[in-house]
Structures are given as structure tokens and as C-alpha cells.
Amino acid sequence: MTYIMWTGPKGETSMIAARTAMRSKAPRFLSALMALSAAVVLFASQARADVDSFFGSYAGSAEVTALDGTKIPRDMSVEISGTDDGFRVQWTSVTYRASGKISEKSYEIDFVASDRENVFAAAQRKNVFGHTVQLDPMKGEPYVWSRISGETLTVFSLFVDEDGGYIMQQYDRTLAEGGLNLRFQVISAGEVQRAVETFLTAN
């Protein structure tokens, strides 16, 4: 403990004064801590309220144009739900090729609030301490985040290729009567390489 020393005749008087001064600061510190905690809770609640309107299961289909110009049918579905500390996006695409081959891909990502309003960080794997953390784009893994802008929930996936270039996948899901409008884009070197738009009906 640090004591405030007075030039008085009794040493104990100086000790009492020090303790009193320290105690007077404690309520102010606790008040500041409580205010900060309340702000964090309010921010988390507001972020949760914004994303709640997207919760549900949705499905639809579209034709994707291949590099050779052929049309490839694809079924798409997404489920958006809440978690203890954020929300989860699960989506699946099923592609039907002319050869008769059917390929299915599924993804699941949890998002948590960041220190930016309506911007959410992805927590995609567990570290050695059991906490969820981002993947490493320098190892060929995607860097993923999301945002809410008006009526649109967007998920971004950034990939860094072998020569240091990048590929961005962008999923825009916009609230609409009866479901979601989906726009999917693949962007490389600042140019849109592929884009798909369709309507996903709420189940």
C-alpha cells in the first residue's frame, strides 16, 4: 500500500488519511467499470437485435454460367441462427453437371461481435486454449468476416493465392418478402469474375 505522508506530529494520522483517500477513489472506479460493462452489454444486445431479423432457413436454385458459357443448375440453401455469443451461418450448394455428376458443398461459420458496429468476426477453429479463432490466410485458409448494412447481411471470404494475389467471395443476403435475395460474387484483382443472383424462399 502507498501512504500519503503528512508533516504532522503523529504518524498514524498520515496512514488514516492515505486509506481514506484510496477509499474515496474506489466508488468512482467501480462506477466507471459498471458503466463500461453496461455499454458492452448494450452493444451486444443491439448487434443481436439487428441480426435476429435474418434468422431462419431459406432455399432456392439458380443457373451458374461456367467459363465455357454453359449453364449449370445449382440448388442453394442457408440457415441463420443465434448462438450464445453471436450467430451462425450454415449454407449448402448442390451442383448438377451435364455428365450426371452431383457435387455438394457445405459450410458452417460462427460470428461474434467486433469492436466495430455491425461488423462481425468469424471464429472458425479452436486454439490450444480451446478458444475459437480466425483461420490463417497465409496458409491457404480463408479470412472470413460479415457485416450488416441496412437490410443486407454480407459474408466475405478472402483467399490469398500462392503468388500473393487474392480471391474474394462475397455473399449478400438481403431481406425480402417471403425470404432472401441472394447475390454471390467471386472477385479477383478488383474485377468480378462470376456472379449469381437468386431468391431464397423462407422454409
Protein Blocks (a to p, Z undefined) as FASTA:
>chain_A
ZZdddfbfblklmmmmmmmmmmmmmmmmmmmmmmmmmmmmmmmmmmmmmmmmmgccdddd
dddddfkopacdddddddddddfklccdddddddddfkopacdddddddddddfbehiac
ddfbdcfkopacdddfknopacdddddehjaccdddddddfkopacdddddddddehiac
ddddddeehiafbdcddddddZZ
